[in-house]
Amino acid sequence: MIRLGSGRLDRIVAVGAHCDDIAIGAGGTLLTMCLARPGVRVDALVLSGGGSEREQEERAALAAFCPGADLRLSVDKLPDGRFPAHWEEAKAAVEELRERTEPDLVLAPRTDDAHQDHRGLAKLMTTAFRDHLVLGYEIVKWDGDLGRPAAYQPLTGQIAERKVRLLQEHYPSQRHRPWYDREAFLGLARIRGIESHARYAEAFAVTKLTLDLGD
């Protein structure tokens, strides 16, 4: 397996269309980075769920997924499933996020995600953060849109189990969904682990990557 290091990561941006997107798509990666780099700054933006029980879930969950980090979370109130009709508001939220941080890494949805909210946010991120490494995370769902990822973050067994446990603990409003269970999350992590010669992993799409191999 080919490995490229990222260098020092002091600032991370993580965005989601809905509360729980970031944790499902990149929760293990966040745990890995935050445990390895105490004090790392994480600027997180979620476009929907503000003012509801879901915002309370998200704040508690991301605090658990980013232990020891300087976490700065904003949760907006865009209507779930209606982001295309609220493009200007979504764009303004992403641009405001861009103005306040200069991240070393951006975690966002994939640009080819089947959910219109995820896909719309992903397209905004690659235009607002043009000169940054943007990794597009995947979210298992009914649509069956999982593809062949280009990048992997291996997860230890302990991190993978911790991710699944935190998802179950912190998002009780989602437990009724037929796909929201331990088998789905750990099963996908195991498959991505097989693909990356690890026990478990999270996988990401990369739209553009500039190499610096001369040093």
N, C-alpha and C positions, 0 to 999 in steps of 0.2 A: 504494500500500500504506500503510495506517495504521500509524504507529509510536508507541509509548508507551515512554518511558524508565523505568527502574526506580529511578533514584537511585543512591546509593552502596551497593555490596554489600560488606560486610565479613565476613559469615558465611553460609556455604552448608551446607545439609544435603543429602546424596545417599544414597538407600537403594535396595537391590536385594534381591530374593528369592534370587537366585543370583549367584555370582561371574560376572562379565561383563555382567550386566544393566545396570548403571550406564554402563559404557563403551559398550555397544551403543546404548542409548537416549539418552544425553546426553554422550557422550565429546567430541564437537566443541564443545558448549556449555561444558563444563568447561575444555577447552583455551583457548577464546576468553576466558573470564572470568579464568582464572588467569594467562594471559599479559598481560592488560590490568591486572591488580591484583596485583602481587607481594605475597606475605605474606597473602593472603586465607585465612581459616580455612575448612577443609572438614571437616565431621564426616560420616563415611560409615559406614553400617551395612549389612552383608550378612547375611541370616538363615541361610544354609546354606553348607556347604563348609569349616567350621572344622576345623583339624587335618589337612586333606588337601592334596594337591598343588594343588588349586584355590585354596586360601587363599594359597599361595605365589604362584600366578599373579596373583591379585587384588591382592596387596600391591605387586608389581612393576608391574602395569599401572596402578593408580590413581596411583602415584607418578609415572609417565610422563604420565598424563592431567592431572595437577594440578601442573605445574612451578612451583616457587617458592612453593607454597602451604604453609600450616600444616595438613597432612593428619593427621587422627585417625581411623583406621579400626578398626572392630570387625567380626569375622567369627564368627558363631554357628554352631551345629551342628544346626539343625533339619533333619529329613530332607526331601530333595528330593521334591516332589510330594505331601507329606503335611501341608502347613501347616494345613488346616482341622481336623485332629485334634490340632494343637499350638497352638491359638489362644491359650491363656493364656501360653505361653512367648513367642510372637511379640509379643503385646500388651505383655508385661513389657519386652521388648527395646526396643520403640518408645518406651514411656513413660520408660525409663531414658535414652534418647537425648534425649527432650524435656526432661528435667530438667537436662541439662548444657549446653544451648545455646539461644540465642534468635536463630534465623537470619533473614536478610533474604530468603532464597529457599530453597524446598524442591524437590528433584528426586526424583520417585517414579514408580512404574508408574501406568498409567491405571486408573481404577476399572472400566472396561469391558473390560479385557484378558481374552482368552479363557483364559489359563492361571490355574488356581485359586490358585497361590502368588502370582503377580503381583497378581491381583485382591484377594486377602485383605490383602496388605500395603498396597495402595493405600487400601483402606477404613479401615485402622488409621491411616494418615497423616492423612487428612482429619478425623479425630476428635481425634487427639493434637495436631495443629498447626492449630487452628481459626482462629487470627487471623493466618495467614501465607499468603504467596503460594505455592501448591503447583502446580507444573507436572508434568503426567503425561506421561512419555515413552512412546514406542512401540517395540516390539520385533518385527521381522519374524519370522514363523514359519509353520509348516504350516497353522495354523488359519485364516489369512486374515482376521484381525480388524482390519486397518487401516481407519480411517474418515476423517472430515473433521475435521482438527484445527483448533483455534481460535487457536493462537499459534505463531510461528515464530522461530527464531534463525538468521539467515543465517550461512553459513560461507564463508570464502574457500576458493579451490581448494586452497591450501596446507594449511589446517586439515582440510579433508575428506580429502585424501590422507594426511595425518599420522594421522588417526583410523583409517583403514582399515589403514594399515601397523602401527600399535600393536596393533590387534585381532589381526592375524595373528601378530605377534611374541610377544605376551604370553599368548595362550591356546591353546597347542598341543594341549591336551586336547580342544578343540572343533573342530579342523580336519576331522575325519571327518564332521561333520554336512553334509548336502547343501545346506543354506541358508547355511552359514557361509563366505561367500566375498566377494571384492572386488566382484563384480558386484552382489550383493544389497545390500551396505551403500552403495556409491556410487550405485547406481541409485535407491534410496529417497531418498537425499540430493538427487539431481538432481530427482526428482519434487517433493519438498518445496521445492526451490529455485524451480522453475517456478511453483509456487503462491504464492510469496512475492516474486516479481520479483527473485530472486537466482540465482546459479549453483548453489549448494548450500545446504541448510538442514536443521536438525533441527526436528521439529514436536512440539507438546505440546497436551494437553487441559487446559482450565482449568475446574475445577468452580465456583469462585466468585472474583470479582475485585471489589474495592472501588476506585473511582476517586477521585482527589483532584485535581480540575481547577480549583480555585479560586485556587491560588497563582500 
